[in-house]
Amino acid sequence: MRNGRTVTILVIIITIFGLGAAAAGIFSAGGPGEYEYISIRGETVTIYGKGIYQHMSAEVAPQGIAQDFVTLFIGIPMLLLSLYFARKGSIKGRILLAGTLGYFLVTYLFYLVMAMYNYLYLVYVLLLSASFFGFMLTLMSFNVENLKHYFDNKLPVKLIGGFLIFNSLCIALLWLQVVVPPLLTGSMPVQVEHYTTLIVQGLDLALLLPLAFIAGVLIIRKAPMGYLMASVYLVFLSILMTALVAKIIAMKLLGLNVFPVIIIIPLINLFTVFCLTICLKNINENIVKERSPFQISLN
């Protein structure tokens, strides 16, 4: 079995190119500065006009920079740390690795389909590809039936599952408030700006929120797959919500109205980390003797 070695190589690729992409987002400069642009829909959009995100709107570009800070100072260190423990044969390490790879997968999926074309295009392609295959190979390294036995029977599955279900429904309702009214009136959502469509809302509603809902239902039922899905999703969500908090702070610094999300999102972030901590504390690494493919790769 060589999955562990392959994942290690993919993590190194993500680390190197992720560092470059995040640093470019944070430190790149140049450009004409802010200016107004009339979109194809006749809407006036303020363009950021600086650095690698210079063709993005003045509202979205700072959010991308804020997420780059989270990727650089939280995502990449967590990726390397979780890989280290995964290679030691730790189940917790593999769960953290899978969730962190999930964060990079979703992050660069959004960067590839939403960020305006720039000279990092192929870097985003590479990061998305490496993240996807690393994520899938890490998930495939688990024996799902055995994984359930690592978790203590005292694990509060209703609390964790209920939170995942509640969070998915709340975010879905939030996005539907953005999507549905313009569809009924035939108008254009202001969030579209000069982009092609509501990409964040669409991918959330189609993929990420149903995944959280299903993970919540399965772990409440104590289904073996539920333990894998819920624990990995909590890792992913913890990093993603941290990035969302950073984005909200960036929006606040721009003078935008961020109430009530400036209260709601940090609370969700804290409760996500709380649920993840409970989940990891209720894993006993010594219950089942299972040799990890990450260990095998070192031989």
C-alpha positions as a Markdown table, in Angstrom:
| # | Residue | x | y | z |
|---|---|---|---|---|
| 1 | Met | 0.0 | 0.0 | 0.0 |
| 2 | Arg | 1.4 | 3.3 | -1.1 |
| 3 | Asn | -1.4 | 5.7 | -0.3 |
| 4 | Gly | 0.4 | 7.2 | 2.6 |
| 5 | Arg | 3.5 | 8.1 | 0.5 |
| 6 | Thr | 1.3 | 9.5 | -2.2 |
| 7 | Val | -0.7 | 11.7 | 0.3 |
| 8 | Thr | 2.6 | 12.9 | 1.7 |
| 9 | Ile | 3.8 | 14.0 | -1.7 |
| 10 | Leu | 0.4 | 15.7 | -2.3 |
| 11 | Val | 0.6 | 17.5 | 1.0 |
| 12 | Ile | 4.1 | 18.8 | 0.2 |
| 13 | Ile | 2.8 | 20.1 | -3.2 |
| 14 | Ile | -0.2 | 21.8 | -1.4 |
| 15 | Thr | 2.1 | 23.3 | 1.2 |
| 16 | Ile | 4.6 | 24.8 | -1.4 |
| 17 | Phe | 2.0 | 26.2 | -3.8 |
| 18 | Gly | -0.5 | 27.1 | -1.0 |
| 19 | Leu | 2.2 | 29.2 | 0.6 |
| 20 | Gly | 2.9 | 30.9 | -2.7 |
| 21 | Ala | -0.8 | 31.5 | -3.5 |
| 22 | Ala | -1.6 | 32.9 | -0.1 |
| 23 | Ala | 1.5 | 35.1 | 0.0 |
| 24 | Ala | 0.6 | 36.5 | -3.4 |
| 25 | Gly | -2.9 | 37.3 | -2.2 |
| 26 | Ile | -1.7 | 39.0 | 0.9 |
| 27 | Phe | 1.4 | 40.9 | -0.4 |
| 28 | Ser | 0.9 | 41.5 | -4.1 |
| 29 | Ala | 0.4 | 45.2 | -5.0 |
| 30 | Gly | 0.2 | 47.3 | -8.1 |
| 31 | Gly | -2.8 | 48.2 | -10.2 |
| 32 | Pro | -4.8 | 51.3 | -10.8 |
| 33 | Gly | -6.6 | 51.3 | -7.4 |
| 34 | Glu | -10.4 | 51.4 | -6.9 |
| 35 | Tyr | -12.6 | 52.3 | -9.8 |
| 36 | Glu | -16.2 | 51.9 | -10.9 |
| 37 | Tyr | -17.2 | 49.4 | -13.5 |
| 38 | Ile | -20.6 | 48.9 | -15.3 |
| 39 | Ser | -21.4 | 45.2 | -15.4 |
| 40 | Ile | -23.1 | 43.4 | -18.3 |
| 41 | Arg | -26.3 | 43.8 | -16.3 |
| 42 | Gly | -26.0 | 47.5 | -16.1 |
| 43 | Glu | -25.0 | 47.5 | -12.4 |
| 44 | Thr | -22.3 | 49.8 | -11.1 |
| 45 | Val | -19.6 | 47.8 | -9.2 |
| 46 | Thr | -16.6 | 49.1 | -7.3 |
| 47 | Ile | -13.5 | 47.2 | -8.4 |
| 48 | Tyr | -10.7 | 46.6 | -5.9 |
| 49 | Gly | -8.0 | 47.5 | -8.4 |
| 50 | Lys | -4.9 | 46.3 | -6.4 |
| 51 | Gly | -2.7 | 43.2 | -6.4 |
| 52 | Ile | -3.6 | 39.7 | -7.6 |
| 53 | Tyr | -7.3 | 40.3 | -6.9 |
| 54 | Gln | -7.4 | 43.7 | -8.7 |
| 55 | His | -10.2 | 42.6 | -11.0 |
| 56 | Met | -12.5 | 41.5 | -8.2 |
| 57 | Ser | -15.0 | 43.7 | -6.4 |
| 58 | Ala | -13.9 | 46.0 | -3.6 |
| 59 | Glu | -16.1 | 43.9 | -1.2 |
| 60 | Val | -15.0 | 40.4 | -2.2 |
| 61 | Ala | -11.2 | 41.0 | -2.7 |
| 62 | Pro | -10.5 | 41.9 | 0.9 |
| 63 | Gln | -12.4 | 38.7 | 2.0 |
| 64 | Gly | -10.1 | 36.7 | -0.2 |
| 65 | Ile | -7.0 | 38.3 | 1.4 |
| 66 | Ala | -8.5 | 37.6 | 4.9 |
| 67 | Gln | -8.9 | 33.9 | 3.9 |
| 68 | Asp | -5.3 | 33.9 | 2.7 |
| 69 | Phe | -4.2 | 34.8 | 6.2 |
| 70 | Val | -6.1 | 31.9 | 7.6 |
| 71 | Thr | -4.8 | 29.5 | 5.0 |
| 72 | Leu | -1.2 | 30.7 | 5.6 |
| 73 | Phe | -1.2 | 30.8 | 9.4 |
| 74 | Ile | -3.7 | 28.1 | 10.3 |
| 75 | Gly | -4.5 | 25.9 | 7.3 |
| 76 | Ile | -0.9 | 25.1 | 6.2 |
| 77 | Pro | 0.5 | 24.5 | 9.8 |
| 78 | Met | -2.5 | 22.3 | 10.6 |
| 79 | Leu | -2.0 | 20.4 | 7.3 |
| 80 | Leu | 1.7 | 19.6 | 8.2 |
| 81 | Leu | 1.0 | 18.8 | 11.8 |
| 82 | Ser | -1.9 | 16.4 | 11.0 |
| 83 | Leu | 0.2 | 14.7 | 8.3 |
| 84 | Tyr | 3.0 | 14.2 | 10.9 |
| 85 | Phe | 0.6 | 12.5 | 13.3 |
| 86 | Ala | -1.1 | 10.5 | 10.6 |
| 87 | Arg | 2.3 | 9.1 | 9.5 |
| 88 | Lys | 2.7 | 8.0 | 13.1 |
| 89 | Gly | -0.4 | 5.9 | 12.8 |
| 90 | Ser | -2.8 | 8.2 | 14.7 |
| 91 | Ile | -6.5 | 7.9 | 13.8 |
| 92 | Lys | -6.9 | 11.5 | 15.2 |
| 93 | Gly | -4.1 | 12.6 | 12.9 |
| 94 | Arg | -5.8 | 11.0 | 9.9 |
| 95 | Ile | -9.2 | 12.6 | 10.8 |
| 96 | Leu | -7.5 | 16.0 | 11.1 |
| 97 | Leu | -5.6 | 15.5 | 7.9 |
| 98 | Ala | -8.8 | 14.6 | 6.0 |
| 99 | Gly | -10.7 | 17.6 | 7.3 |
| 100 | Thr | -7.8 | 20.0 | 6.6 |
| 101 | Leu | -7.5 | 18.6 | 3.0 |
| 102 | Gly | -11.2 | 19.1 | 2.7 |
| 103 | Tyr | -10.7 | 22.8 | 3.6 |
| 104 | Phe | -8.0 | 23.2 | 0.9 |
| 105 | Leu | -10.2 | 21.4 | -1.6 |
| 106 | Val | -13.2 | 23.7 | -1.0 |
| 107 | Thr | -11.1 | 26.8 | -0.7 |
| 108 | Tyr | -9.4 | 26.3 | -4.1 |
| 109 | Leu | -12.5 | 25.1 | -5.7 |
| 110 | Phe | -14.0 | 28.5 | -4.9 |
| 111 | Tyr | -10.8 | 30.3 | -6.0 |
| 112 | Leu | -10.8 | 28.5 | -9.3 |
| 113 | Val | -14.5 | 29.1 | -10.2 |
| 114 | Met | -15.0 | 32.5 | -8.6 |
| 115 | Ala | -11.8 | 34.5 | -8.5 |
| 116 | Met | -11.3 | 36.6 | -11.6 |
| 117 | Tyr | -8.7 | 35.1 | -14.0 |
| 118 | Asn | -5.1 | 36.0 | -12.9 |
| 119 | Tyr | -1.6 | 34.6 | -13.3 |
| 120 | Leu | -2.2 | 32.1 | -10.4 |
| 121 | Tyr | -4.8 | 30.2 | -12.5 |
| 122 | Leu | -2.7 | 27.1 | -13.0 |
| 123 | Val | -1.7 | 27.2 | -9.3 |
| 124 | Tyr | -5.3 | 27.1 | -8.3 |
| 125 | Val | -5.8 | 24.2 | -10.7 |
| 126 | Leu | -2.9 | 22.3 | -9.2 |
| 127 | Leu | -4.0 | 23.0 | -5.6 |
| 128 | Leu | -7.5 | 21.9 | -6.3 |
| 129 | Ser | -6.3 | 18.7 | -7.9 |
| 130 | Ala | -3.8 | 17.8 | -5.2 |
| 131 | Ser | -6.3 | 18.6 | -2.5 |
| 132 | Phe | -9.0 | 16.4 | -4.1 |
| 133 | Phe | -6.8 | 13.4 | -4.6 |
| 134 | Gly | -5.2 | 13.8 | -1.2 |
| 135 | Phe | -8.6 | 14.1 | 0.4 |
| 136 | Met | -10.0 | 11.0 | -1.4 |
| 137 | Leu | -6.9 | 8.9 | -0.6 |
| 138 | Thr | -7.0 | 9.9 | 3.0 |
| 139 | Leu | -10.7 | 8.9 | 3.3 |
| 140 | Met | -10.0 | 5.6 | 1.6 |
| 141 | Ser | -7.3 | 4.8 | 4.2 |
| 142 | Phe | -10.0 | 4.4 | 6.9 |
| 143 | Asn | -11.6 | 1.1 | 7.7 |
| 144 | Val | -15.1 | 2.6 | 8.3 |
| 145 | Glu | -16.5 | -0.4 | 10.3 |
| 146 | Asn | -13.5 | -0.4 | 12.6 |
| 147 | Leu | -13.5 | 3.4 | 13.0 |
| 148 | Lys | -16.7 | 3.3 | 14.9 |
| 149 | His | -15.1 | 1.3 | 17.6 |
| 150 | Tyr | -12.5 | 3.9 | 18.3 |
| 151 | Phe | -15.2 | 6.3 | 19.6 |
| 152 | Asp | -16.3 | 6.1 | 23.2 |
| 153 | Asn | -19.9 | 5.1 | 23.7 |
| 154 | Lys | -20.3 | 8.3 | 25.8 |
| 155 | Leu | -19.7 | 10.5 | 22.7 |
| 156 | Pro | -22.7 | 12.9 | 22.6 |
| 157 | Val | -23.8 | 11.9 | 19.1 |
| 158 | Lys | -27.1 | 13.8 | 19.4 |
| 159 | Leu | -25.3 | 17.0 | 20.3 |
| 160 | Ile | -22.8 | 16.7 | 17.4 |
| 161 | Gly | -25.3 | 15.5 | 14.9 |
| 162 | Gly | -28.0 | 18.0 | 16.0 |
| 163 | Phe | -25.5 | 20.8 | 15.6 |
| 164 | Leu | -24.5 | 19.7 | 12.1 |
| 165 | Ile | -28.2 | 19.5 | 11.1 |
| 166 | Phe | -29.1 | 22.8 | 12.7 |
| 167 | Asn | -26.1 | 24.6 | 11.1 |
| 168 | Ser | -26.8 | 23.3 | 7.7 |
| 169 | Leu | -30.5 | 24.3 | 7.9 |
| 170 | Cys | -29.7 | 27.8 | 9.2 |
| 171 | Ile | -27.1 | 28.5 | 6.5 |
| 172 | Ala | -29.5 | 27.1 | 3.8 |
| 173 | Leu | -32.2 | 29.4 | 5.0 |
| 174 | Leu | -29.8 | 32.3 | 5.0 |
| 175 | Trp | -28.8 | 31.6 | 1.4 |
| 176 | Leu | -32.4 | 31.0 | 0.3 |
| 177 | Gln | -33.2 | 34.5 | 1.5 |
| 178 | Val | -30.6 | 35.8 | -0.9 |
| 179 | Val | -31.6 | 33.5 | -3.8 |
| 180 | Val | -35.4 | 33.2 | -3.7 |
| 181 | Pro | -36.8 | 36.8 | -3.6 |
| 182 | Pro | -34.9 | 37.9 | -6.8 |
| 183 | Leu | -36.2 | 34.8 | -8.6 |
| 184 | Leu | -39.7 | 35.7 | -7.7 |
| 185 | Thr | -39.4 | 39.3 | -8.7 |
| 186 | Gly | -37.3 | 38.8 | -11.8 |
| 187 | Ser | -34.6 | 41.0 | -10.4 |
| 188 | Met | -30.8 | 40.4 | -9.9 |
| 189 | Pro | -29.3 | 39.7 | -6.5 |
| 190 | Val | -27.0 | 42.5 | -5.5 |
| 191 | Gln | -24.4 | 39.8 | -4.4 |
| 192 | Val | -23.9 | 38.8 | -8.1 |
| 193 | Glu | -22.1 | 42.1 | -8.7 |
| 194 | His | -20.0 | 41.5 | -11.9 |
| 195 | Tyr | -19.6 | 37.8 | -11.4 |
| 196 | Thr | -21.3 | 35.1 | -13.4 |
| 197 | Thr | -23.7 | 33.8 | -10.8 |
| 198 | Leu | -24.2 | 33.1 | -7.0 |
| 199 | Ile | -21.3 | 30.6 | -6.8 |
| 200 | Val | -20.9 | 30.4 | -3.1 |
| 201 | Gln | -24.6 | 30.0 | -2.4 |
| 202 | Gly | -25.0 | 27.5 | -5.2 |
| 203 | Leu | -22.1 | 25.2 | -4.1 |
| 204 | Asp | -23.1 | 25.5 | -0.5 |
| 205 | Leu | -26.8 | 24.5 | -1.2 |
| 206 | Ala | -25.9 | 21.8 | -3.7 |
| 207 | Leu | -22.9 | 20.1 | -1.9 |
| 208 | Leu | -21.6 | 21.3 | 1.5 |
| 209 | Leu | -24.9 | 21.8 | 3.4 |
| 210 | Pro | -26.5 | 18.5 | 2.3 |
| 211 | Leu | -23.2 | 16.8 | 3.3 |
| 212 | Ala | -23.4 | 18.3 | 6.8 |
| 213 | Phe | -27.0 | 17.4 | 7.1 |
| 214 | Ile | -26.4 | 13.8 | 6.1 |
| 215 | Ala | -23.4 | 13.5 | 8.4 |
| 216 | Gly | -25.5 | 14.8 | 11.3 |
| 217 | Val | -28.3 | 12.2 | 10.6 |
| 218 | Leu | -25.8 | 9.4 | 10.3 |
| 219 | Ile | -23.9 | 10.1 | 13.5 |
| 220 | Ile | -27.1 | 10.4 | 15.5 |
| 221 | Arg | -28.0 | 6.9 | 14.2 |
| 222 | Lys | -24.5 | 5.8 | 15.1 |
| 223 | Ala | -23.9 | 4.6 | 11.6 |
| 224 | Pro | -20.3 | 3.7 | 11.0 |
| 225 | Met | -20.0 | 6.2 | 8.1 |
| 226 | Gly | -21.5 | 8.9 | 10.3 |
| 227 | Tyr | -18.5 | 8.8 | 12.6 |
| 228 | Leu | -16.2 | 9.4 | 9.7 |
| 229 | Met | -18.3 | 12.0 | 7.9 |
| 230 | Ala | -19.1 | 14.0 | 11.1 |
| 231 | Ser | -15.6 | 14.1 | 12.5 |
| 232 | Val | -14.0 | 15.0 | 9.2 |
| 233 | Tyr | -16.6 | 17.7 | 8.5 |
| 234 | Leu | -16.1 | 19.2 | 11.9 |
| 235 | Val | -12.4 | 19.7 | 11.2 |
| 236 | Phe | -13.2 | 21.2 | 7.8 |
| 237 | Leu | -15.9 | 23.4 | 9.3 |
| 238 | Ser | -13.7 | 24.7 | 12.1 |
| 239 | Ile | -11.1 | 26.0 | 9.7 |
| 240 | Leu | -13.7 | 27.3 | 7.2 |
| 241 | Met | -15.7 | 29.2 | 9.9 |
| 242 | Thr | -12.4 | 30.7 | 11.1 |
| 243 | Ala | -11.9 | 32.0 | 7.6 |
| 244 | Leu | -15.4 | 33.4 | 7.6 |
| 245 | Val | -14.8 | 35.2 | 10.8 |
| 246 | Ala | -11.7 | 36.7 | 9.2 |
| 247 | Lys | -13.8 | 37.7 | 6.2 |
| 248 | Ile | -16.3 | 39.4 | 8.4 |
| 249 | Ile | -13.6 | 41.4 | 10.2 |
| 250 | Ala | -12.3 | 42.5 | 6.8 |
| 251 | Met | -15.8 | 43.6 | 5.8 |
| 252 | Lys | -16.1 | 45.5 | 9.1 |
| 253 | Leu | -12.9 | 47.3 | 8.5 |
| 254 | Leu | -14.3 | 48.4 | 5.2 |
| 255 | Gly | -17.1 | 50.0 | 7.0 |
| 256 | Leu | -19.8 | 47.5 | 5.8 |
| 257 | Asn | -22.7 | 46.5 | 7.9 |
| 258 | Val | -21.9 | 43.0 | 9.2 |
| 259 | Phe | -24.7 | 42.7 | 11.8 |
| 260 | Pro | -25.9 | 40.2 | 12.9 |
| 261 | Val | -23.3 | 37.8 | 11.2 |
| 262 | Ile | -20.5 | 39.4 | 13.3 |
| 263 | Ile | -22.2 | 37.7 | 16.3 |
| 264 | Ile | -23.7 | 34.6 | 14.7 |
| 265 | Ile | -20.6 | 33.3 | 12.7 |
| 266 | Pro | -18.1 | 33.6 | 15.6 |
| 267 | Leu | -20.6 | 31.7 | 17.9 |
| 268 | Ile | -21.0 | 29.0 | 15.3 |
| 269 | Asn | -17.2 | 28.9 | 14.9 |
| 270 | Leu | -16.7 | 28.4 | 18.7 |
| 271 | Phe | -19.4 | 25.7 | 18.9 |
| 272 | Thr | -17.8 | 23.9 | 15.9 |
| 273 | Val | -14.5 | 23.8 | 17.7 |
| 274 | Phe | -16.2 | 22.7 | 20.9 |
| 275 | Cys | -17.9 | 19.8 | 19.1 |
| 276 | Leu | -14.6 | 18.9 | 17.4 |
| 277 | Thr | -12.8 | 18.9 | 20.7 |
| 278 | Ile | -15.4 | 16.6 | 22.2 |
| 279 | Cys | -15.2 | 14.3 | 19.2 |
| 280 | Leu | -11.4 | 14.0 | 19.4 |
| 281 | Lys | -11.4 | 13.5 | 23.2 |
| 282 | Asn | -13.7 | 10.6 | 22.8 |
| 283 | Ile | -11.4 | 8.7 | 20.4 |
| 284 | Asn | -9.3 | 5.9 | 22.0 |
| 285 | Glu | -6.4 | 5.1 | 19.7 |
| 286 | Asn | -5.7 | 1.8 | 21.5 |
| 287 | Ile | -9.1 | 0.1 | 21.2 |
| 288 | Val | -8.6 | -1.4 | 17.7 |
| 289 | Lys | -5.2 | -2.6 | 16.4 |
| 290 | Glu | -5.2 | -1.4 | 12.8 |
| 291 | Arg | -2.1 | -0.7 | 10.9 |
| 292 | Ser | -2.3 | 2.6 | 9.0 |
| 293 | Pro | -1.3 | 2.8 | 5.3 |
| 294 | Phe | 0.6 | 5.9 | 6.4 |
| 295 | Gln | 2.8 | 3.8 | 8.6 |
| 296 | Ile | 3.3 | 1.2 | 5.9 |
| 297 | Ser | 4.5 | 3.8 | 3.5 |
| 298 | Leu | 7.4 | 4.5 | 5.8 |
| 299 | Asn | 8.8 | 1.0 | 5.6 |
